[in-house]
Amino acid sequence: MKKSLETIGLCRRAGKLIFGFDAVKDEIIKPGSKVSGVIIADDLSEKTKKEVNFICGKYNREVVAPGIEMEEIKGVIGKFTGILGILDDGLFRSIKKHSINRSGDIE
């Protein structure tokens, strides 16, 4: 299993994960938001990716695409979703560390 998926599972068990566009958006825009960053699945629609990037850019949150698909996320958290909000800085850094950047290299 990919290390980023293992960390997402850890986030879920620790209660440091929110998922779904509306839930993540609502958490980001509320005052005192604890969203450290947002994870998006590779097979998320381009329109939704654009919306996520807009909201995260407006509220200064980082978006990471760790090279995983929605079906893989479902296998770890039990929900079919392509947008995850991570509520812990250390766990978000860990996911970023094991992510594939746009050039295809491991960060």
Kinemage of the C-alpha trace (Angstrom):
@kinemage 1
@onewidth
@group {chain A} dominant
@subgroup {mainchain}
@vectorlist {calphas} color= white
{ca met a 1} P 0.000 0.000 0.000
{ca lys a 2} L 1.180 3.501 -0.764
{ca lys a 3} L 2.556 5.370 2.220
{ca ser a 4} L 0.203 8.291 1.586
{ca leu a 5} L -2.801 5.936 1.817
{ca glu a 6} L -1.507 4.532 5.101
{ca thr a 7} L -1.234 8.071 6.474
{ca ile a 8} L -4.761 8.895 5.283
{ca gly a 9} L -5.994 5.827 7.173
{ca leu a 10} L -4.148 7.049 10.256
{ca cys a 11} L -5.803 10.477 9.867
{ca arg a 12} L -9.210 8.796 9.737
{ca arg a 13} L -8.566 6.727 12.866
{ca ala a 14} L -7.206 9.782 14.703
{ca gly a 15} L -10.232 11.917 13.805
{ca lys a 16} L -8.054 14.317 11.796
{ca leu a 17} L -9.799 13.851 8.457
{ca ile a 18} L -12.799 15.411 6.754
{ca phe a 19} L -13.934 14.446 3.295
{ca gly a 20} L -16.187 15.591 0.494
{ca phe a 21} L -16.176 18.936 -1.278
{ca asp a 22} L -18.828 20.657 0.837
{ca ala a 23} L -17.451 19.487 4.190
{ca val a 24} L -13.888 20.472 3.315
{ca lys a 25} L -14.963 23.834 1.856
{ca asp a 26} L -17.097 24.646 4.901
{ca glu a 27} L -14.229 23.804 7.257
{ca ile a 28} L -11.715 25.880 5.275
{ca ile a 29} L -13.849 29.031 5.197
{ca lys a 30} L -14.902 29.000 8.837
{ca pro a 31} L -12.922 31.222 11.220
{ca gly a 32} L -10.255 29.312 13.127
{ca ser a 33} L -10.145 26.525 10.558
{ca lys a 34} L -7.810 23.666 11.424
{ca val a 35} L -7.376 22.391 7.861
{ca ser a 36} L -3.645 21.975 7.308
{ca gly a 37} L -4.041 21.026 3.665
{ca val a 38} L -6.227 19.306 1.106
{ca ile a 39} L -5.614 16.034 -0.720
{ca ile a 40} L -7.256 15.461 -4.099
{ca ala a 41} L -7.563 12.224 -6.047
{ca asp a 42} L -6.103 11.954 -9.530
{ca asp a 43} L -9.444 10.957 -11.036
{ca leu a 44} L -11.329 13.937 -9.612
{ca ser a 45} L -13.072 15.962 -12.343
{ca glu a 46} L -11.187 18.938 -13.724
{ca lys a 47} L -14.055 21.249 -12.741
{ca thr a 48} L -13.899 20.098 -9.123
{ca lys a 49} L -10.092 20.350 -9.065
{ca lys a 50} L -10.423 23.936 -10.273
{ca glu a 51} L -12.974 24.743 -7.536
{ca val a 52} L -10.803 23.157 -4.839
{ca asn a 53} L -7.727 25.052 -6.028
{ca phe a 54} L -9.700 28.312 -6.039
{ca ile a 55} L -10.999 27.894 -2.463
{ca cys a 56} L -7.627 26.719 -1.162
{ca gly a 57} L -5.825 29.562 -2.897
{ca lys a 58} L -8.238 32.106 -1.475
{ca tyr a 59} L -7.778 30.788 2.084
{ca asn a 60} L -4.067 29.971 1.770
{ca arg a 61} L -4.331 26.175 2.030
{ca glu a 62} L -2.066 23.830 0.113
{ca val a 63} L -3.473 21.234 -2.284
{ca val a 64} L -1.602 17.975 -2.895
{ca ala a 65} L -2.342 15.262 -5.452
{ca pro a 66} L -0.429 12.228 -4.097
{ca gly a 67} L -1.087 9.988 -7.090
{ca ile a 68} L -4.051 8.075 -5.681
{ca glu a 69} L -7.536 7.449 -7.039
{ca met a 70} L -10.950 7.630 -5.406
{ca glu a 71} L -11.320 3.838 -5.346
{ca glu a 72} L -8.057 3.569 -3.374
{ca ile a 73} L -9.309 6.181 -0.895
{ca lys a 74} L -12.545 4.217 -0.508
{ca gly a 75} L -10.514 1.123 0.356
{ca val a 76} L -8.847 2.996 3.215
{ca ile a 77} L -11.603 5.175 4.684
{ca gly a 78} L -14.717 3.351 3.503
{ca lys a 79} L -16.145 6.313 1.581
{ca phe a 80} L -15.936 7.049 -2.148
{ca thr a 81} L -14.510 10.565 -2.248
{ca gly a 82} L -11.817 12.513 -4.027
{ca ile a 83} L -11.337 15.437 -1.632
{ca leu a 84} L -9.818 15.089 1.827
{ca gly a 85} L -9.101 17.797 4.380
{ca ile a 86} L -6.268 16.951 6.769
{ca leu a 87} L -6.594 18.534 10.224
{ca asp a 88} L -3.036 17.946 11.452
{ca asp a 89} L 0.158 19.654 10.231
{ca gly a 90} L 2.433 16.665 10.855
{ca leu a 91} L 0.168 14.185 9.104
{ca phe a 92} L -0.257 16.538 6.149
{ca arg a 93} L 3.533 16.949 5.877
{ca ser a 94} L 3.884 13.168 5.903
{ca ile a 95} L 1.435 12.798 3.016
{ca lys a 96} L 3.245 15.532 1.062
{ca lys a 97} L 6.573 13.800 1.692
{ca his a 98} L 5.309 10.594 0.088
{ca ser a 99} L 3.485 12.279 -2.772
{ca ile a 100} L 4.351 12.385 -6.422
{ca asn a 101} L 4.896 15.902 -7.692
{ca arg a 102} L 3.814 17.074 -11.137
{ca ser a 103} L 7.068 15.965 -12.786
{ca gly a 104} L 6.511 12.422 -11.562
{ca asp a 105} L 9.320 12.488 -8.998
{ca ile a 106} L 8.882 11.510 -5.402
{ca glu a 107} L 9.027 14.547 -3.118
